[in-house]
Amino acid sequence: MFKDSSIISASPEIMGGTPVFAGTRVPVQTFLDYLKAGESINDFLDGFPTVTREQVIAFLEEAGKQLVSTVA
């Protein structure tokens, strides 16, 4: 799972336990909201420079793997 991984962390001391990109205070939900609104990864990264492209790509890859494994 993602929780407390090198990609995503969740701690009561950071954003009240909201899942964030590890090492940042940027909620993963914010990234998903950007995508839902039709924004690009670059738009998100421009707005949240503490998140790296590598983190976003790793998140998408892991989410894809988990989705596929749940339906396979």
N, C-alpha and C positions, 0 to 999 in steps of 0.2 A: 504494500500500500504506500501511498504518498506521505502519510502523516509522519512528521519529524524525519523526513528523508533529506538528502542533499539538495532536493528540488524545492520542497515545501516544508514549512515548519508551522507548528501551532503551539502557542504558549500563552497561558493566562496573562503573563506580563507584557505580551506584545499584542496590541490591538484586541485585547480581551479574549484571546484564544482563536481569533479568526485565522484561517489558513492563509499564510503569506508566502511569497517567494523567500526561500531561505536567505538569511542575512539582510533582509529588508523589512520594511513595514508596509509593503505593497500587497494588498489582498489579491489572491488568485482570481477571485470573483471579478475584480476590476478588469483584468485581462479578458476574461470571458465576456464581460459586458462590452468591451471594445470590439471584440470579434462579432458579437451579436449585432452591433450597430453598424457593421460593415467597415470598420476601421481596419487598418493593416497592422501587422506586427511592428513595422517601423514607426507608425503613429504612436503605438503604445510605448515603445522604447524611448521615443522622443519625449513623451510625457512623464516617463518614470525611469530616469537614467540610472537608478540604483539597481535595476533589474537588467541582467545581461541577455543577449541574444541566445547564448548557450543555455541559460536557465529556461527560457521560453521554449526552445526547441526540445530540450530534455522533457519538459512538462508535456508537450504535445505528443512526443514519442511514447512516453509512459502512459498517458491517458489512452492513446490508441491501443497499446498492448493490452491494457486492462479491459477496455471495451471489447476487443476481439476475444479475449479469453473468457469473458462472461457469456458470450453468445455461442462459443464454439463447443 
